Amino acid sequence: MTANKEQLSGGLILICSFLVLILVRCTGPEGPMGPQGNPGISASSVIYDIDPSEWNGNADGYRVLLDIPEITDDIYYNGAVLVYRLIETEPISFNLLPYTYVDNGLTIYMDFDAYIGSVDLIYKEVFNAVNDTPAIENVMSFKVLIIEGIPLATLKTMVNVSDFAAVSKILNINNGNINIQ
């Protein structure tokens, strides 16, 4: 038993000496500054509450054009625009557009087209292969996310853009947004 204690203490002394030697040898003058990192991604989001009277269309589908001057040439060509529809309020749940819901013979389709200065929202229902979009009766809420300086293809490599919570987290967006009616 005594021999084991001596071997253990001798081994500990050797290990401690080695660690001290490493720490002493690792100190030295500071190296040069590294390359400049990514300054971060700037993003903003706004919730638009669309009144039923604002939609234009018929049984073939409905559209509404949102005036969004924040979608500049630079955002359009070098950034990204994402649109989410508020599906549930308890708990809050946003679905990324385009969005398709299928139930038996019914297909509900939502999409958008982004332009410089605007977003065109599209709503359509098809029942048993026939366009059958009823007049919109309730307010629909959409969150428009404008992201500077990162193409959508690049953003998709960083985060699942379908998951609004994940996108908000990576872009550091809070949920205290402005409602525009």
C-alpha positions as CSV (number, residue, x, y, z in Angstrom):
1,M,0.0,0.0,0.0
2,T,2.9,2.4,0.8
3,A,4.5,1.8,-2.6
4,N,1.3,2.7,-4.4
5,K,1.1,6.0,-2.5
6,E,4.7,6.9,-3.4
7,Q,4.1,6.1,-7.1
8,L,0.9,8.2,-7.1
9,S,2.5,11.2,-5.4
10,G,5.6,10.9,-7.7
11,G,3.2,10.8,-10.8
12,L,1.3,13.9,-9.5
13,I,4.5,15.8,-9.1
14,L,5.6,14.9,-12.6
15,I,2.2,16.0,-14.1
16,C,2.1,19.3,-12.1
17,S,5.7,20.0,-13.3
18,F,4.7,19.4,-16.9
19,L,1.6,21.7,-16.6
20,V,3.7,24.5,-15.1
21,L,6.2,24.1,-17.9
22,I,3.4,24.3,-20.5
23,L,1.9,27.4,-18.9
24,V,5.3,29.2,-18.7
25,R,6.2,28.3,-22.3
26,C,2.7,29.5,-23.6
27,T,3.2,33.0,-22.5
28,G,4.8,35.5,-24.8
29,P,4.2,38.6,-26.8
30,E,0.7,39.2,-28.2
31,G,0.2,38.2,-31.8
32,P,-1.1,40.4,-34.7
33,M,-4.8,41.3,-34.9
34,G,-6.9,38.8,-36.8
35,P,-9.1,39.6,-39.8
36,Q,-12.2,41.7,-39.3
37,G,-15.2,39.5,-38.6
38,N,-18.8,39.7,-39.9
39,P,-20.3,42.8,-38.4
40,G,-23.6,41.0,-38.0
41,I,-26.9,40.9,-39.9
42,S,-29.3,43.7,-39.6
43,A,-33.0,42.9,-39.8
44,S,-36.4,44.4,-39.0
45,S,-39.9,43.0,-38.9
46,V,-43.3,44.5,-39.0
47,I,-46.7,42.9,-38.5
48,Y,-49.4,43.9,-41.0
49,D,-53.1,43.2,-40.0
50,I,-55.0,43.0,-43.3
51,D,-58.7,43.8,-43.2
52,P,-61.0,41.7,-45.4
53,S,-62.0,44.8,-47.3
54,E,-58.3,45.3,-48.5
55,W,-58.2,42.0,-50.5
56,N,-59.0,42.2,-54.2
57,G,-60.2,39.2,-56.2
58,N,-62.8,36.5,-56.7
59,A,-63.2,32.7,-56.7
60,D,-59.9,32.4,-58.6
61,G,-58.0,34.0,-55.6
62,Y,-57.4,37.2,-53.7
63,R,-54.5,39.5,-53.5
64,V,-53.4,42.5,-51.5
65,L,-50.4,44.8,-52.2
66,L,-48.5,46.0,-49.1
67,D,-46.5,49.2,-49.5
68,I,-43.1,48.5,-47.8
69,P,-40.6,51.3,-48.7
70,E,-38.0,49.6,-46.5
71,I,-37.5,47.0,-49.3
72,T,-34.9,49.0,-51.1
73,D,-32.8,48.1,-54.2
74,D,-30.0,46.9,-51.8
75,I,-32.4,44.7,-49.8
76,Y,-34.0,43.3,-52.9
77,Y,-30.7,42.4,-54.6
78,N,-28.4,41.7,-51.6
79,G,-30.7,40.9,-48.7
80,A,-33.8,38.8,-48.1
81,V,-37.5,39.3,-47.5
82,L,-39.4,36.6,-45.6
83,V,-43.2,36.7,-45.0
84,Y,-44.9,34.7,-42.3
85,R,-48.7,34.3,-41.6
86,L,-50.0,34.3,-38.1
87,I,-51.7,31.0,-37.7
88,E,-52.3,30.7,-34.0
89,T,-52.3,33.2,-31.2
90,E,-52.1,30.9,-28.2
91,P,-49.3,30.0,-28.4
92,I,-48.2,32.4,-31.1
93,S,-47.3,30.5,-34.3
94,F,-46.2,32.0,-37.6
95,N,-45.9,29.9,-40.8
96,L,-43.5,30.8,-43.6
97,L,-45.0,31.6,-47.0
98,P,-45.5,29.9,-49.4
99,Y,-47.8,27.8,-47.3
100,T,-50.1,25.0,-48.5
101,Y,-52.8,23.3,-46.4
102,V,-54.4,20.2,-47.8
103,D,-57.5,18.5,-46.2
104,N,-59.4,15.9,-48.3
105,G,-60.5,17.8,-51.4
106,L,-59.6,21.3,-50.1
107,T,-56.3,23.0,-50.7
108,I,-55.5,26.4,-49.2
109,Y,-52.6,28.2,-50.7
110,M,-50.8,31.3,-49.6
111,D,-47.8,32.9,-51.3
112,F,-46.1,36.3,-51.8
113,D,-44.1,38.2,-54.4
114,A,-41.5,40.7,-53.1
115,Y,-40.8,43.8,-55.1
116,I,-38.7,46.9,-54.5
117,G,-41.0,48.9,-52.2
118,S,-43.8,46.3,-51.8
119,V,-45.0,42.8,-51.2
120,D,-47.9,41.2,-53.0
121,L,-49.8,38.6,-50.8
122,I,-51.8,35.9,-52.6
123,Y,-54.6,33.7,-51.1
124,K,-56.3,30.9,-52.9
125,E,-58.6,28.0,-52.2
126,V,-59.2,25.0,-54.5
127,F,-61.9,22.4,-53.7
128,N,-62.0,19.2,-55.7
129,A,-59.7,20.7,-58.4
130,V,-62.0,23.8,-58.9
131,N,-61.0,27.3,-57.9
132,D,-63.3,28.1,-55.0
133,T,-61.8,30.9,-53.0
134,P,-64.5,32.5,-50.8
135,A,-64.5,36.2,-49.9
136,I,-62.1,36.8,-47.0
137,E,-64.1,37.4,-43.8
138,N,-61.5,37.9,-41.1
139,V,-58.5,40.0,-40.5
140,M,-55.3,38.1,-41.4
141,S,-51.9,39.0,-39.8
142,F,-48.6,38.7,-41.6
143,K,-45.1,39.4,-40.3
144,V,-42.7,40.8,-43.0
145,L,-39.1,40.3,-42.1
146,I,-36.5,42.4,-44.0
147,I,-32.9,41.3,-43.8
148,E,-30.0,43.4,-44.9
149,G,-26.9,42.2,-46.6
150,I,-27.5,38.4,-46.7
151,P,-29.0,36.5,-49.6
152,L,-31.8,34.1,-48.8
153,A,-29.7,31.1,-50.0
154,T,-26.9,32.0,-47.5
155,L,-29.4,32.6,-44.7
156,K,-30.9,29.1,-45.3
157,T,-27.5,27.6,-44.6
158,M,-27.4,29.3,-41.2
159,V,-31.0,28.6,-39.9
160,N,-34.2,26.9,-40.8
161,V,-36.1,29.8,-42.2
162,S,-39.5,28.0,-41.7
163,D,-38.9,28.3,-38.0
164,F,-39.7,31.9,-37.1
165,A,-38.4,31.6,-33.5
166,A,-35.1,30.3,-34.8
167,V,-34.8,33.1,-37.4
168,S,-35.7,35.7,-34.7
169,K,-33.0,34.3,-32.4
170,I,-30.2,34.3,-35.0
171,L,-31.2,37.8,-36.2
172,N,-31.7,39.1,-32.6
173,I,-35.3,40.2,-33.3
174,N,-37.6,40.9,-30.4
175,N,-41.4,40.4,-30.6
176,G,-42.1,44.0,-29.7
177,N,-43.2,45.0,-33.2
178,I,-45.2,47.7,-34.7
179,N,-48.7,46.8,-35.9
180,I,-49.7,48.5,-39.1
181,Q,-53.4,48.4,-40.1
